[in-house]
Amino acid sequence: MKNLVLIFLISSLMLACKNDKKTETQETVIESEDGITAKQKDGLTLLKGEFVYYADAAVLQTHAEVYAVVIDAKMHELDNLVKKYKQDATDMIPVEIRGKITPKPKDEEGWPYRVEIKEILNVYQPDPKDNNVIKLEN
């Protein structure tokens, strides 16, 4: 009886596995002698999080930190890309960027760090299941 159950489990696991062939894009990565790529030497950081620009304030919230986003042409470019996914002006849209992180000046209010967007990698459609919105109504 145990052998029959074991055979059934193994066969169901084998049938459940898919042989998906993914098409991968090949990017030529040139490493220097110390094993560091050119993108790793440019001082930029890869950040994945949710972006919002509202009332002259731009914020990027990652899983670990919240960053003020420097308002410049690149930030406006990202804002134009996320507008097609927004239902409300305050919706946060998942993005992937590369940017330069700097501490905020001591005399400035806001988040402890800010990021200047240098490269926009991806803008994702928000998952409708992640409905983390709190709305106050009278």
N, CA, C and O atoms as CSV, one atom per row, in Angstrom:
chain,resi,resn,atom,element,x,y,z
A,1,MET,N,N,0.818,-1.183,0.000
A,1,MET,CA,C,0.000,0.000,0.000
A,1,MET,C,C,0.874,1.265,0.000
A,1,MET,O,O,0.587,2.230,-0.709
A,2,LYS,N,N,1.947,1.242,0.809
A,2,LYS,CA,C,2.849,2.397,0.865
A,2,LYS,C,C,3.518,2.609,-0.484
A,2,LYS,O,O,3.709,3.747,-0.911
A,3,ASN,N,N,3.873,1.524,-1.156
A,3,ASN,CA,C,4.509,1.638,-2.472
A,3,ASN,C,C,3.560,2.257,-3.484
A,3,ASN,O,O,3.975,3.052,-4.327
A,4,LEU,N,N,2.296,1.896,-3.404
A,4,LEU,CA,C,1.307,2.433,-4.330
A,4,LEU,C,C,1.140,3.942,-4.125
A,4,LEU,O,O,1.062,4.692,-5.098
A,5,VAL,N,N,1.086,4.387,-2.875
A,5,VAL,CA,C,0.969,5.806,-2.567
A,5,VAL,C,C,2.222,6.545,-3.025
A,5,VAL,O,O,2.131,7.642,-3.576
A,6,LEU,N,N,3.387,5.950,-2.800
A,6,LEU,CA,C,4.642,6.558,-3.209
A,6,LEU,C,C,4.715,6.702,-4.730
A,6,LEU,O,O,5.131,7.744,-5.237
A,7,ILE,N,N,4.323,5.689,-5.436
A,7,ILE,CA,C,4.322,5.730,-6.909
A,7,ILE,C,C,3.340,6.790,-7.400
A,7,ILE,O,O,3.633,7.521,-8.347
A,8,PHE,N,N,2.176,6.873,-6.757
A,8,PHE,CA,C,1.188,7.870,-7.137
A,8,PHE,C,C,1.725,9.292,-6.923
A,8,PHE,O,O,1.539,10.156,-7.780
A,9,LEU,N,N,2.387,9.539,-5.793
A,9,LEU,CA,C,2.945,10.860,-5.509
A,9,LEU,C,C,4.044,11.238,-6.496
A,9,LEU,O,O,4.090,12.368,-6.981
A,10,ILE,N,N,4.913,10.301,-6.786
A,10,ILE,CA,C,6.003,10.577,-7.722
A,10,ILE,C,C,5.463,10.856,-9.120
A,10,ILE,O,O,5.925,11.777,-9.794
A,11,SER,N,N,4.502,10.075,-9.551
A,11,SER,CA,C,3.943,10.287,-10.894
A,11,SER,C,C,3.181,11.601,-10.974
A,11,SER,O,O,3.235,12.281,-11.998
A,12,SER,N,N,2.470,11.970,-9.908
A,12,SER,CA,C,1.752,13.242,-9.947
A,12,SER,C,C,2.721,14.422,-9.939
A,12,SER,O,O,2.452,15.441,-10.574
A,13,LEU,N,N,3.839,14.300,-9.233
A,13,LEU,CA,C,4.842,15.351,-9.245
A,13,LEU,C,C,5.482,15.495,-10.615
A,13,LEU,O,O,5.741,16.608,-11.072
A,14,MET,N,N,5.734,14.385,-11.260
A,14,MET,CA,C,6.357,14.433,-12.588
A,14,MET,C,C,5.400,15.031,-13.607
A,14,MET,O,O,5.828,15.750,-14.510
A,15,LEU,N,N,4.115,14.742,-13.475
A,15,LEU,CA,C,3.147,15.302,-14.411
A,15,LEU,C,C,2.911,16.786,-14.150
A,15,LEU,O,O,2.581,17.534,-15.070
A,16,ALA,N,N,3.076,17.209,-12.914
A,16,ALA,CA,C,2.847,18.608,-12.565
A,16,ALA,C,C,3.968,19.509,-13.058
A,16,ALA,O,O,3.751,20.702,-13.272
A,17,CYS,N,N,5.153,18.962,-13.241
A,17,CYS,CA,C,6.285,19.760,-13.705
A,17,CYS,C,C,6.084,20.106,-15.169
A,17,CYS,O,O,5.700,19.262,-15.979
A,18,LYS,N,N,6.349,21.354,-15.491
A,18,LYS,CA,C,6.219,21.805,-16.873
A,18,LYS,C,C,7.599,21.930,-17.493
A,18,LYS,O,O,8.585,22.202,-16.807
A,19,ASN,N,N,7.651,21.733,-18.770
A,19,ASN,CA,C,8.894,21.923,-19.508
A,19,ASN,C,C,8.763,23.187,-20.344
A,19,ASN,O,O,8.813,23.144,-21.574
A,20,ASP,N,N,8.594,24.313,-19.659
A,20,ASP,CA,C,8.481,25.593,-20.353
A,20,ASP,C,C,9.840,25.999,-20.885
A,20,ASP,O,O,10.842,26.003,-20.171
A,21,LYS,N,N,9.840,26.332,-22.135
A,21,LYS,CA,C,11.075,26.857,-22.728
A,21,LYS,C,C,10.947,28.359,-22.770
A,21,LYS,O,O,10.099,28.903,-23.477
A,22,LYS,N,N,11.783,29.022,-22.016
A,22,LYS,CA,C,11.756,30.471,-21.945
A,22,LYS,C,C,12.735,31.042,-22.956
A,22,LYS,O,O,13.853,30.556,-23.126
A,23,THR,N,N,12.277,32.080,-23.611
A,23,THR,CA,C,13.178,32.776,-24.519
A,23,THR,C,C,13.918,33.818,-23.705
A,23,THR,O,O,13.313,34.710,-23.110
A,24,GLU,N,N,15.190,33.697,-23.688
A,24,GLU,CA,C,16.016,34.610,-22.917
A,24,GLU,C,C,16.789,35.500,-23.875
A,24,GLU,O,O,17.293,35.060,-24.909
A,25,THR,N,N,16.862,36.746,-23.499
A,25,THR,CA,C,17.657,37.658,-24.306
A,25,THR,C,C,19.093,37.587,-23.814
A,25,THR,O,O,19.357,37.663,-22.614
A,26,GLN,N,N,19.977,37.447,-24.717
A,26,GLN,CA,C,21.388,37.372,-24.381
A,26,GLN,C,C,21.976,38.776,-24.440
A,26,GLN,O,O,21.884,39.453,-25.464
A,27,GLU,N,N,22.565,39.197,-23.364
A,27,GLU,CA,C,23.228,40.493,-23.303
A,27,GLU,C,C,24.710,40.236,-23.071
A,27,GLU,O,O,25.096,39.482,-22.178
A,28,THR,N,N,25.511,40.864,-23.877
A,28,THR,CA,C,26.936,40.687,-23.725
A,28,THR,C,C,27.414,41.503,-22.531
A,28,THR,O,O,27.265,42.724,-22.491
A,29,VAL,N,N,27.984,40.813,-21.575
A,29,VAL,CA,C,28.493,41.467,-20.381
A,29,VAL,C,C,30.009,41.355,-20.401
A,29,VAL,O,O,30.570,40.261,-20.433
A,30,ILE,N,N,30.648,42.501,-20.381
A,30,ILE,CA,C,32.100,42.523,-20.411
A,30,ILE,C,C,32.597,42.811,-19.009
A,30,ILE,O,O,32.276,43.846,-18.424
A,31,GLU,N,N,33.379,41.890,-18.475
A,31,GLU,CA,C,33.928,42.057,-17.136
A,31,GLU,C,C,35.365,42.536,-17.231
A,31,GLU,O,O,36.109,42.168,-18.140
A,32,SER,N,N,35.731,43.364,-16.272
A,32,SER,CA,C,37.114,43.812,-16.205
A,32,SER,C,C,37.939,42.750,-15.485
A,32,SER,O,O,37.425,41.690,-15.129
A,33,GLU,N,N,39.188,43.035,-15.280
A,33,GLU,CA,C,40.075,42.058,-14.644
A,33,GLU,C,C,39.643,41.701,-13.226
A,33,GLU,O,O,39.872,40.579,-12.774
A,34,ASP,N,N,39.016,42.648,-12.517
A,34,ASP,CA,C,38.595,42.366,-11.146
A,34,ASP,C,C,37.212,41.713,-11.064
A,34,ASP,O,O,36.695,41.512,-9.965
A,35,GLY,N,N,36.607,41.379,-12.211
A,35,GLY,CA,C,35.330,40.675,-12.231
A,35,GLY,C,C,34.122,41.576,-12.076
A,35,GLY,O,O,33.021,41.079,-11.839
A,36,ILE,N,N,34.285,42.874,-12.200
A,36,ILE,CA,C,33.189,43.820,-12.048
A,36,ILE,C,C,32.776,44.328,-13.424
A,36,ILE,O,O,33.625,44.705,-14.232
A,37,THR,N,N,31.470,44.337,-13.688
A,37,THR,CA,C,30.979,44.806,-14.976
A,37,THR,C,C,30.939,46.330,-14.996
A,37,THR,O,O,31.068,46.983,-13.960
A,38,ALA,N,N,30.757,46.886,-16.202
A,38,ALA,CA,C,30.718,48.342,-16.343
A,38,ALA,C,C,29.543,48.930,-15.587
A,38,ALA,O,O,29.661,50.013,-15.014
A,39,LYS,N,N,28.394,48.228,-15.574
A,39,LYS,CA,C,27.231,48.739,-14.855
A,39,LYS,C,C,27.460,48.747,-13.350
A,39,LYS,O,O,26.873,49.572,-12.649
A,40,GLN,N,N,28.279,47.869,-12.847
A,40,GLN,CA,C,28.552,47.843,-11.419
A,40,GLN,C,C,29.529,48.941,-11.007
A,40,GLN,O,O,29.612,49.280,-9.826
A,41,LYS,N,N,30.256,49.489,-11.946
A,41,LYS,CA,C,31.236,50.532,-11.644
A,41,LYS,C,C,30.655,51.936,-11.751
A,41,LYS,O,O,31.319,52.902,-11.376
A,42,ASP,N,N,29.437,52.070,-12.252
A,42,ASP,CA,C,28.922,53.408,-12.496
A,42,ASP,C,C,28.330,54.086,-11.264
A,42,ASP,O,O,27.903,55.238,-11.350
A,43,GLY,N,N,28.293,53.400,-10.116
A,43,GLY,CA,C,27.827,54.002,-8.875
A,43,GLY,C,C,26.320,54.077,-8.731
A,43,GLY,O,O,25.821,54.692,-7.788
A,44,LEU,N,N,25.582,53.460,-9.653
A,44,LEU,CA,C,24.128,53.482,-9.587
A,44,LEU,C,C,23.613,52.242,-8.867
A,44,LEU,O,O,24.279,51.207,-8.831
A,45,THR,N,N,22.423,52.362,-8.299
A,45,THR,CA,C,21.811,51.274,-7.551
A,45,THR,C,C,20.515,50.853,-8.230
A,45,THR,O,O,19.738,51.700,-8.669
A,46,LEU,N,N,20.283,49.553,-8.317
A,46,LEU,CA,C,19.035,49.012,-8.848
A,46,LEU,C,C,17.998,49.066,-7.741
A,46,LEU,O,O,18.218,48.545,-6.648
A,47,LEU,N,N,16.869,49.696,-8.026
A,47,LEU,CA,C,15.792,49.821,-7.046
A,47,LEU,C,C,14.487,49.334,-7.658
A,47,LEU,O,O,14.120,49.720,-8.768
A,48,LYS,N,N,13.791,48.476,-6.912
A,48,LYS,CA,C,12.467,47.998,-7.307
A,48,LYS,C,C,11.503,48.409,-6.211
A,48,LYS,O,O,11.727,48.123,-5.034
A,49,GLY,N,N,10.439,49.076,-6.599
A,49,GLY,CA,C,9.476,49.523,-5.604
A,49,GLY,C,C,8.282,50.182,-6.256
A,49,GLY,O,O,8.060,50.050,-7.460
A,50,GLU,N,N,7.518,50.893,-5.450
A,50,GLU,CA,C,6.318,51.567,-5.929
A,50,GLU,C,C,6.569,53.071,-5.980
A,50,GLU,O,O,7.083,53.667,-5.034
A,51,PHE,N,N,6.192,53.666,-7.111
A,51,PHE,CA,C,6.461,55.072,-7.369
A,51,PHE,C,C,5.159,55.862,-7.399
A,51,PHE,O,O,4.149,55.396,-7.925
A,52,VAL,N,N,5.197,57.068,-6.827
A,52,VAL,CA,C,4.070,57.992,-6.934
A,52,VAL,C,C,4.618,59.412,-7.027
A,52,VAL,O,O,5.587,59.768,-6.356
A,53,TYR,N,N,3.977,60.209,-7.870
A,53,TYR,CA,C,4.279,61.637,-7.985
A,53,TYR,C,C,2.961,62.365,-7.841
A,53,TYR,O,O,2.056,62.202,-8.659
A,54,TYR,N,N,2.857,63.170,-6.794
A,54,TYR,CA,C,1.602,63.863,-6.515
A,54,TYR,C,C,1.902,65.176,-5.798
A,54,TYR,O,O,2.659,65.202,-4.828
A,55,ALA,N,N,1.318,66.238,-6.270
A,55,ALA,CA,C,1.423,67.564,-5.649
A,55,ALA,C,C,2.880,67.971,-5.412
A,55,ALA,O,O,3.252,68.341,-4.299
A,56,ASP,N,N,3.686,67.902,-6.446
A,56,ASP,CA,C,5.091,68.310,-6.401
A,56,ASP,C,C,5.947,67.514,-5.426
A,56,ASP,O,O,6.943,68.026,-4.916
A,57,ALA,N,N,5.573,66.283,-5.167
A,57,ALA,CA,C,6.386,65.391,-4.334
A,57,ALA,C,C,6.428,64.026,-5.008
A,57,ALA,O,O,5.390,63.483,-5.386
A,58,ALA,N,N,7.623,63.476,-5.155
A,58,ALA,CA,C,7.791,62.166,-5.769
A,58,ALA,C,C,8.444,61.242,-4.753
A,58,ALA,O,O,9.403,61.617,-4.077
A,59,VAL,N,N,7.904,60.012,-4.652
A,59,VAL,CA,C,8.374,59.054,-3.663
A,59,VAL,C,C,8.528,57.686,-4.313
A,59,VAL,O,O,7.712,57.278,-5.141
A,60,LEU,N,N,9.585,56.990,-3.924
A,60,LEU,CA,C,9.792,55.603,-4.317
A,60,LEU,C,C,9.871,54.779,-3.035
A,60,LEU,O,O,10.761,54.985,-2.210
A,61,GLN,N,N,8.931,53.843,-2.875
A,61,GLN,CA,C,8.908,52.997,-1.687
A,61,GLN,C,C,9.337,51.593,-2.077
A,61,GLN,O,O,8.660,50.919,-2.853
A,62,THR,N,N,10.476,51.154,-1.529
A,62,THR,CA,C,10.951,49.794,-1.757
A,62,THR,C,C,10.552,48.945,-0.555
A,62,THR,O,O,9.905,49.434,0.370
A,63,HIS,N,N,10.939,47.679,-0.573
A,63,HIS,CA,C,10.600,46.810,0.554
A,63,HIS,C,C,11.344,47.206,1.821
A,63,HIS,O,O,10.906,46.864,2.919
A,64,ALA,N,N,12.456,47.919,1.696
A,64,ALA,CA,C,13.276,48.234,2.866
A,64,ALA,C,C,13.349,49.719,3.202
A,64,ALA,O,O,13.670,50.064,4.338
A,65,GLU,N,N,13.065,50.596,2.269
A,65,GLU,CA,C,13.324,52.022,2.479
A,65,GLU,C,C,12.348,52.847,1.651
A,65,GLU,O,O,11.789,52.369,0.664
A,66,VAL,N,N,12.156,54.084,2.066
A,66,VAL,CA,C,11.369,55.055,1.305
A,66,VAL,C,C,12.326,56.166,0.878
A,66,VAL,O,O,13.081,56.693,1.695
A,67,TYR,N,N,12.288,56.516,-0.405
A,67,TYR,CA,C,13.195,57.524,-0.955
A,67,TYR,C,C,12.394,58.687,-1.526
A,67,TYR,O,O,11.357,58.488,-2.159
A,68,ALA,N,N,12.881,59.898,-1.298
A,68,ALA,CA,C,12.387,61.045,-2.036
A,68,ALA,C,C,13.035,60.974,-3.414
A,68,ALA,O,O,14.219,60.657,-3.529
A,69,VAL,N,N,12.275,61.262,-4.443
A,69,VAL,CA,C,12.813,61.201,-5.801
A,69,VAL,C,C,13.095,62.623,-6.263
A,69,VAL,O,O,12.245,63.506,-6.140
A,70,VAL,N,N,14.285,62.837,-6.792
A,70,VAL,CA,C,14.673,64.146,-7.316
A,70,VAL,C,C,13.787,64.455,-8.517
A,70,VAL,O,O,13.681,63.656,-9.448
A,71,ILE,N,N,13.157,65.616,-8.484
A,71,ILE,CA,C,12.255,66.004,-9.572
A,71,ILE,C,C,13.084,66.637,-10.680
A,71,ILE,O,O,13.599,67.748,-10.551
A,72,ASP,N,N,13.194,65.887,-11.774
A,72,ASP,CA,C,13.934,66.336,-12.950
A,72,ASP,C,C,13.275,65.727,-14.187
A,72,ASP,O,O,12.182,65.170,-14.096
A,73,ALA,N,N,13.924,65.830,-15.324
A,73,ALA,CA,C,13.342,65.338,-16.572
A,73,ALA,C,C,13.116,63.823,-16.542
A,73,ALA,O,O,12.103,63.347,-17.055
A,74,LYS,N,N,14.033,63.062,-15.954
A,74,LYS,CA,C,13.903,61.604,-15.881
A,74,LYS,C,C,12.713,61.213,-15.001
A,74,LYS,O,O,12.004,60.253,-15.305
A,75,MET,N,N,12.494,61.956,-13.909
A,75,MET,CA,C,11.355,61.669,-13.036
A,75,MET,C,C,10.055,61.935,-13.777
A,75,MET,O,O,9.102,61.166,-13.655
A,76,HIS,N,N,10.009,63.020,-14.544
A,76,HIS,CA,C,8.804,63.325,-15.325
A,76,HIS,C,C,8.580,62.269,-16.416
A,76,HIS,O,O,7.438,61.935,-16.732
A,77,GLU,N,N,9.655,61.752,-16.979
A,77,GLU,CA,C,9.542,60.669,-17.963
A,77,GLU,C,C,8.915,59.427,-17.309
A,77,GLU,O,O,8.036,58.794,-17.893
A,78,LEU,N,N,9.367,59.085,-16.101
A,78,LEU,CA,C,8.800,57.950,-15.377
A,78,LEU,C,C,7.338,58.219,-15.027
A,78,LEU,O,O,6.504,57.321,-15.131
A,79,ASP,N,N,7.025,59.431,-14.619
A,79,ASP,CA,C,5.641,59.774,-14.287
A,79,ASP,C,C,4.731,59.611,-15.501
A,79,ASP,O,O,3.603,59.136,-15.371
A,80,ASN,N,N,5.212,59.997,-16.671
A,80,ASN,CA,C,4.407,59.811,-17.884
A,80,ASN,C,C,4.189,58.335,-18.195
A,80,ASN,O,O,3.133,57.961,-18.706
A,81,LEU,N,N,5.172,57.494,-17.893
A,81,LEU,CA,C,5.034,56.061,-18.140
A,81,LEU,C,C,4.046,55.399,-17.173
A,81,LEU,O,O,3.335,54.471,-17.560
A,82,VAL,N,N,3.995,55.859,-15.937
A,82,VAL,CA,C,3.107,55.227,-14.953
A,82,VAL,C,C,1.671,55.743,-15.045
A,82,VAL,O,O,0.767,55.115,-14.493
A,83,LYS,N,N,1.437,56.854,-15.718
A,83,LYS,CA,C,0.085,57.436,-15.792
A,83,LYS,C,C,-0.928,56.474,-16.404
A,83,LYS,O,O,-2.099,56.498,-16.025
A,84,LYS,N,N,-0.505,55.631,-17.339
A,84,LYS,CA,C,-1.465,54.728,-17.985
A,84,LYS,C,C,-1.963,53.635,-17.038
A,84,LYS,O,O,-2.974,52.993,-17.322
A,85,TYR,N,N,-1.270,53.416,-15.921
A,85,TYR,CA,C,-1.686,52.398,-14.956
A,85,TYR,C,C,-2.435,52.990,-13.763
A,85,TYR,O,O,-2.992,52.245,-12.956
A,86,LYS,N,N,-2.457,54.299,-13.641
A,86,LYS,CA,C,-3.090,54.942,-12.488
A,86,LYS,C,C,-4.599,55.052,-12.682
A,86,LYS,O,O,-5.082,55.412,-13.755
A,87,GLN,N,N,-5.327,54.731,-11.614
A,87,GLN,CA,C,-6.762,54.976,-11.606
A,87,GLN,C,C,-7.056,56.238,-10.809
A,87,GLN,O,O,-7.960,57.002,-11.149
A,88,ASP,N,N,-6.284,56.451,-9.743
A,88,ASP,CA,C,-6.358,57.675,-8.945
A,88,ASP,C,C,-4.992,58.351,-8.991
A,88,ASP,O,O,-3.977,57.705,-9.249
A,89,ALA,N,N,-4.979,59.635,-8.741
A,89,ALA,CA,C,-3.717,60.381,-8.797
A,89,ALA,C,C,-2.718,59.911,-7.751
A,89,ALA,O,O,-1.513,60.083,-7.930
A,90,THR,N,N,-3.200,59.319,-6.663
A,90,THR,CA,C,-2.312,58.891,-5.579
A,90,THR,C,C,-1.934,57.416,-5.655
A,90,THR,O,O,-1.327,56.898,-4.718
A,91,ASP,N,N,-2.274,56.728,-6.737
A,91,ASP,CA,C,-1.921,55.312,-6.880
A,91,ASP,C,C,-0.412,55.145,-6.999
A,91,ASP,O,O,0.259,55.913,-7.689
A,92,MET,N,N,0.111,54.133,-6.318
A,92,MET,CA,C,1.535,53.817,-6.395
A,92,MET,C,C,1.709,52.680,-7.408
A,92,MET,O,O,1.026,51.659,-7.330
A,93,ILE,N,N,2.620,52.867,-8.347
A,93,ILE,CA,C,2.813,51.932,-9.451
A,93,ILE,C,C,4.178,51.255,-9.307
A,93,ILE,O,O,5.179,51.932,-9.073
A,94,PRO,N,N,4.229,49.911,-9.445
A,94,PRO,CA,C,5.511,49.197,-9.345
A,94,PRO,C,C,6.450,49.558,-10.503
A,94,PRO,O,O,6.063,49.528,-11.671
A,95,VAL,N,N,7.685,49.898,-10.148
A,95,VAL,CA,C,8.690,50.269,-11.148
A,95,VAL,C,C,10.029,49.628,-10.791
A,95,VAL,O,O,10.238,49.141,-9.680
A,96,GLU,N,N,10.907,49.647,-11.757
A,96,GLU,CA,C,12.285,49.182,-11.586
A,96,GLU,C,C,13.179,50.218,-12.243
A,96,GLU,O,O,13.075,50.477,-13.442
A,97,ILE,N,N,14.063,50.809,-11.440
A,97,ILE,CA,C,14.928,51.880,-11.949
A,97,ILE,C,C,16.362,51.662,-11.489
A,97,ILE,O,O,16.634,50.844,-10.611
A,98,ARG,N,N,17.264,52.406,-12.095
A,98,ARG,CA,C,18.634,52.525,-11.589
A,98,ARG,C,C,18.838,53.995,-11.295
A,98,ARG,O,O,18.488,54.859,-12.099
A,99,GLY,N,N,19.414,54.272,-10.126
A,99,GLY,CA,C,19.578,55.662,-9.752
A,99,GLY,C,C,20.716,55.866,-8.775
A,99,GLY,O,O,21.336,54.917,-8.294
A,100,LYS,N,N,20.970,57.129,-8.499
A,100,LYS,CA,C,22.027,57.506,-7.567
A,100,LYS,C,C,21.378,57.915,-6.251
A,100,LYS,O,O,20.568,58.841,-6.207
A,101,ILE,N,N,21.741,57.214,-5.179
A,101,ILE,CA,C,21.188,57.475,-3.851
A,101,ILE,C,C,22.123,58.412,-3.095
A,101,ILE,O,O,23.332,58.192,-3.026
A,102,THR,N,N,21.533,59.462,-2.532
A,102,THR,CA,C,22.300,60.415,-1.721
A,102,THR,C,C,21.503,60.728,-0.456
A,102,THR,O,O,20.273,60.675,-0.465
A,103,PRO,N,N,22.205,61.053,0.632
A,103,PRO,CA,C,21.467,61.470,1.834
A,103,PRO,C,C,20.882,62.854,1.622
A,103,PRO,O,O,21.434,63.667,0.880
A,104,LYS,N,N,19.764,63.115,2.278
A,104,LYS,CA,C,19.149,64.440,2.131
A,104,LYS,C,C,19.973,65.469,2.903
A,104,LYS,O,O,20.626,65.122,3.887
A,105,PRO,N,N,19.950,66.712,2.476
A,105,PRO,CA,C,20.645,67.753,3.242
A,105,PRO,C,C,20.022,67.906,4.632
A,105,PRO,O,O,18.820,67.700,4.805
A,106,LYS,N,N,20.824,68.260,5.595
A,106,LYS,CA,C,20.366,68.350,6.986
A,106,LYS,C,C,19.282,69.407,7.184
A,106,LYS,O,O,18.428,69.260,8.057
A,107,ASP,N,N,19.309,70.457,6.392
A,107,ASP,CA,C,18.327,71.532,6.553
A,107,ASP,C,C,17.039,71.289,5.766
A,107,ASP,O,O,16.182,72.171,5.715
A,108,GLU,N,N,16.885,70.132,5.161
A,108,GLU,CA,C,15.731,69.817,4.336
A,108,GLU,C,C,14.833,68.801,5.048
A,108,GLU,O,O,15.324,67.876,5.695
A,109,GLU,N,N,13.517,68.982,4.924
A,109,GLU,CA,C,12.577,68.037,5.505
A,109,GLU,C,C,12.365,66.875,4.536
A,109,GLU,O,O,12.592,67.000,3.333
A,110,GLY,N,N,11.931,65.757,5.081
A,110,GLY,CA,C,11.586,64.639,4.210
A,110,GLY,C,C,12.296,63.362,4.586
A,110,GLY,O,O,12.810,63.220,5.695
A,111,TRP,N,N,12.320,62.440,3.654
A,111,TRP,CA,C,12.910,61.125,3.860
A,111,TRP,C,C,14.429,61.241,4.000
A,111,TRP,O,O,15.035,62.169,3.463
A,112,PRO,N,N,15.042,60.302,4.718
A,112,PRO,CA,C,16.489,60.403,4.972
A,112,PRO,C,C,17.351,60.302,3.714
A,112,PRO,O,O,18.455,60.844,3.675
A,113,TYR,N,N,16.855,59.615,2.688
A,113,TYR,CA,C,17.626,59.466,1.444
A,113,TYR,C,C,16.782,59.894,0.263
A,113,TYR,O,O,15.552,59.839,0.283
A,114,ARG,N,N,17.490,60.323,-0.766
A,114,ARG,CA,C,16.798,60.624,-2.015
A,114,ARG,C,C,17.509,59.928,-3.157
A,114,ARG,O,O,18.694,59.603,-3.071
A,115,VAL,N,N,16.766,59.706,-4.222
A,115,VAL,CA,C,17.315,59.007,-5.380
A,115,VAL,C,C,17.105,59.863,-6.619
A,115,VAL,O,O,16.031,60.424,-6.837
A,116,GLU,N,N,18.145,59.949,-7.414
A,116,GLU,CA,C,18.072,60.631,-8.699
A,116,GLU,C,C,18.001,59.547,-9.769
A,116,GLU,O,O,18.938,58.762,-9.915
A,117,ILE,N,N,16.917,59.496,-10.507
A,117,ILE,CA,C,16.705,58.452,-11.514
A,117,ILE,C,C,17.643,58.691,-12.695
A,117,ILE,O,O,17.661,59.770,-13.287
A,118,LYS,N,N,18.407,57.675,-13.016
A,118,LYS,CA,C,19.315,57.749,-14.161
A,118,LYS,C,C,18.850,56.853,-15.311
A,118,LYS,O,O,19.112,57.145,-16.478
A,119,GLU,N,N,18.154,55.752,-14.970
A,119,GLU,CA,C,17.734,54.788,-15.986
A,119,GLU,C,C,16.418,54.151,-15.550
A,119,GLU,O,O,16.290,53.690,-14.416
A,120,ILE,N,N,15.440,54.127,-16.456
A,120,ILE,CA,C,14.157,53.482,-16.194
A,120,ILE,C,C,14.193,52.116,-16.863
A,120,ILE,O,O,14.321,52.021,-18.084
A,121,LEU,N,N,14.079,51.054,-16.063
A,121,LEU,CA,C,14.168,49.701,-16.600
A,121,LEU,C,C,12.799,49.125,-16.924
A,121,LEU,O,O,12.586,48.629,-18.031
A,122,ASN,N,N,11.860,49.182,-15.970
A,122,ASN,CA,C,10.528,48.598,-16.170
A,122,ASN,C,C,9.475,49.379,-15.406
A,122,ASN,O,O,9.738,49.958,-14.352
A,123,VAL,N,N,8.279,49.377,-15.969
A,123,VAL,CA,C,7.088,49.867,-15.285
A,123,VAL,C,C,6.079,48.736,-15.379
A,123,VAL,O,O,5.779,48.251,-16.470
A,124,TYR,N,N,5.555,48.316,-14.231
A,124,TYR,CA,C,4.659,47.162,-14.178
A,124,TYR,C,C,3.231,47.596,-13.891
A,124,TYR,O,O,2.989,48.596,-13.215
A,125,GLN,N,N,2.293,46.824,-14.418
A,125,GLN,CA,C,0.898,47.048,-14.080
A,125,GLN,C,C,0.671,46.583,-12.645
A,125,GLN,O,O,1.099,45.490,-12.274
A,126,PRO,N,N,0.003,47.400,-11.837
A,126,PRO,CA,C,-0.221,46.992,-10.447
A,126,PRO,C,C,-1.131,45.770,-10.369
A,126,PRO,O,O,-2.026,45.595,-11.196
A,127,ASP,N,N,-0.894,44.938,-9.377
A,127,ASP,CA,C,-1.709,43.755,-9.150
A,127,ASP,C,C,-3.008,44.190,-8.487
A,127,ASP,O,O,-2.973,44.788,-7.412
A,128,PRO,N,N,-4.157,43.906,-9.103
A,128,PRO,CA,C,-5.422,44.343,-8.500
A,128,PRO,C,C,-5.704,43.674,-7.156
A,128,PRO,O,O,-6.527,44.171,-6.386
A,129,LYS,N,N,-5.044,42.567,-6.862
A,129,LYS,CA,C,-5.232,41.886,-5.582
A,129,LYS,C,C,-4.570,42.651,-4.439
A,129,LYS,O,O,-4.975,42.530,-3.283
A,130,ASP,N,N,-3.542,43.444,-4.776
A,130,ASP,CA,C,-2.857,44.246,-3.761
A,130,ASP,C,C,-3.582,45.569,-3.599
A,130,ASP,O,O,-3.124,46.604,-4.083
A,131,ASN,N,N,-4.702,45.527,-2.924
A,131,ASN,CA,C,-5.520,46.717,-2.739
A,131,ASN,C,C,-5.213,47.296,-1.368
A,131,ASN,O,O,-5.993,47.125,-0.431
A,132,ASN,N,N,-4.090,47.976,-1.244
A,132,ASN,CA,C,-3.645,48.532,0.026
A,132,ASN,C,C,-3.993,50.011,0.135
A,132,ASN,O,O,-3.204,50.798,0.658
A,133,VAL,N,N,-5.149,50.387,-0.346
A,133,VAL,CA,C,-5.542,51.789,-0.376
A,133,VAL,C,C,-6.521,52.064,0.763
A,133,VAL,O,O,-7.470,51.315,0.992
A,134,ILE,N,N,-6.262,53.146,1.456
A,134,ILE,CA,C,-7.180,53.600,2.495
A,134,ILE,C,C,-7.745,54.927,2.029
A,134,ILE,O,O,-6.998,55.879,1.799
A,135,LYS,N,N,-9.056,54.994,1.889
A,135,LYS,CA,C,-9.699,56.222,1.456
A,135,LYS,C,C,-10.590,56.735,2.575
A,135,LYS,O,O,-11.350,55.983,3.185
A,136,LEU,N,N,-10.481,58.015,2.826
A,136,LEU,CA,C,-11.306,58.650,3.840
A,136,LEU,C,C,-12.409,59.438,3.141
A,136,LEU,O,O,-12.139,60.267,2.272
A,137,GLU,N,N,-13.623,59.176,3.521
A,137,GLU,CA,C,-14.756,59.873,2.921
A,137,GLU,C,C,-15.651,60.389,4.020
A,137,GLU,O,O,-15.710,59.816,5.107
A,138,ASN,N,N,-16.347,61.474,3.737
A,138,ASN,CA,C,-17.300,62.034,4.701
A,138,ASN,C,C,-18.666,61.464,4.489
A,138,ASN,O,O,-19.601,61.818,5.207
